[in-house]
Amino acid sequence: MRKSITYLLAAAVFLLAAGPQHAVSAQGGVGIVLMHVKGGTAKPASPVGRLADALNSAGFMVLAPDMPWSRSRIWDKSFDRAMAEIDTYVSELRLKGAKKIVVGGHSLGANAALGYGARRDGLAGILAIAPGHTPDIGKFQSRMGHDYRRAAEMVANGKGDKADDFRDLKSYS
C-alpha cells in the first residue's frame, strides 16, 4: 500500500510539472524541494525521505533537506528566513539543470510549500500532502488559549516580529 501511494504521489508531481510533455523528456528537467513535518526529518527512513528516494529513482532531481522546523533544528529560523532557505535549494536545483521547480511537503512542510508558492513566481507546481498547522480553528485556540490571544495581541500592537515563548501541541524529546 505504501509503495502504491508513493508512486501515485510521484505521478502527481510529474503531472503538475511536466504539462503536455512526454515523461521521458520532462523528468530530467524537473527539480523538487520536498519538506518534512514539524519536528520531523528528511532522513532516508522517514516518510519524506522515502518519497524523495522514490522520486529520485523515477528520474527527478530531489532535495529533501532538514528544515528549520526539524527535530534537530527546531525553530532556528523565522518563517521569512525559511522561505529564503528554500530559495537556496531552488537555486541549487536550477544549477543542476532543473528547468521546472516543484516545492512540496507533508504537514507543516506542505504549509511551507504553499507559503513559498504564494510568495514566489515561476513554480511548475506545489505538492501539499496533508497540510497541517491550523491555528485559526477553534480546537487549536481552546487548547492554546492564552498563548494564542497573546500572539494575536502582539501582532495587533505591531510586535509580530518580536520573539517570545509560546506553548506547542507537539513535544520534542
N, C-alpha and C positions, 0 to 999 in steps of 0.2 A: 504494500500500500504506500509506504513512504517513497519508494522508488518511483511509483506512478505519479505521485504528487510532485516530486522533484522534476520529472520530465514535463509535466503539464506546466509548471512554472517556467521552465526553460523555454517551452514553446511560446508561452505568453510573452516573455521578454523578447524573444525573437520577432514575433509578430508585431509588437509595438515598435521595435527599432528598424526592422527590415522593410516595412511597407511592401510595395509590389515587387521588390527584387526577389531573385531566387535565393534559397537558403545558402547554397554553397558560396556564392559571391558575397553575400551580406555578412555572414558570421565573422569572417576575418576582420571586418571593419567596425564591429560593434564592441564598445567598451562598457563595462558595467561596474559601478561602485555599489557594493552591497553592504548594508549596515545591520547590525545586530540589535537585540532587545536591550532595555535598560538593565544594567548590572550583568550583562552577558559578555560574550566574547565572540570572536570570529575564528577561533581555533578550529582546526580541521574536523574535530569530533562534534562541534556544535551544529545546530540546525543550519545556521547561515554558512558555516564552514563547509558542510556537506553540499549545500546548494551551490556555493561558489565552485566547489570541485566538479560538480556535475555540469555546470555551465562552462567551466574551463575545458572539460573533456569534450563538450559539444562544439568547441571552437571559438568561444567568446573570450575576450580579454577581460578578466575579472580582478578587481581589487576588493578585498574584504578586510579592511583594517579594524583594529580595536579603536573605537571612537571615544570621545570624551565622557560618555556615559557607561563605558565598560566597567567591569568589576575591578580592573587594575588601575583605571584612571579616574574613577567616579567623580564626575563634575569638575575636571581640571580646566575646562574652558567654558566660556559663555556660549549661548546659542549662536550669536553672530560669529564668534571665533570658530565654532564648529562648522559653520557654513563656509568660512574661509578655508578651513582644513579640507573640506570636501572639494573646494576649488583646486587644491594641490593634487588631489587624486585624479580629478578630471583632466588636469594638465598632464599628469603622468601618463594617463591612458592615451591622450592625444599624441604625446611624444612617441609612444609605442605604435602609433599608426591608426588609432581608433578614429573613424570618420563620424560615427554616431555614438552618442553617450546616453546611457540609461542609468538613473540613480534609483536604488531600491532599498528596501529594508523590511524588517519584521518588528512589529510593535512600535516602540519608540523610534527605532530605525526607520520605520515606514513614515512616521510623522516627520522625521528629519528629511526624508526624501521629498515629501510633499512640500515642506517648508522651503527646501532648496529649489525645487521646481517653480515655486511661486515667486522666487527672487532672481532666478536666472533664466535667460533666454537660450534657445538653441538645443534644448534636450530633445532626444528622439523619443524618450518615454520615461515614465515613472512607474515603479513596481512597488505597490503598497500592500504588504502581507499583514493582515490583522492589525491595522493601525491602533495604537494604544495611547494612553495618557490623555484622559478627557477631564480636566479639572473643572469644566463648566457644568458637568452633570451633578444633580442633587446628591447622589450617593457619595461621590468624592467629597463634596462640600460638607456633608454631615460627618464624615469620618475625619476630615481635616479641620473643620470648624474654625477655630481661632486663627490658625496659620493662613487659611485661605482668605479670610477677611483682612488680616494684617497685610498680606501681599497685595490685595486689591487696593487698600488704603495707600500703600507705598506708591503704587502706580498712579493713583488719582492725585497724589501730592507731588508728583514729578520726581519721585525717588525710585522708579522702577529699575534703574541701572545700579542701585546700591545692593551690595551683598548682605545677606542676613542668614540666620539659621532657621530652617523650616523642617517639619517632620516629613517623612516619606512613607508611603504604604509598603514599600519593599525594603526589607532589612538586608544588610550585607555583612557577611562574616568572613 
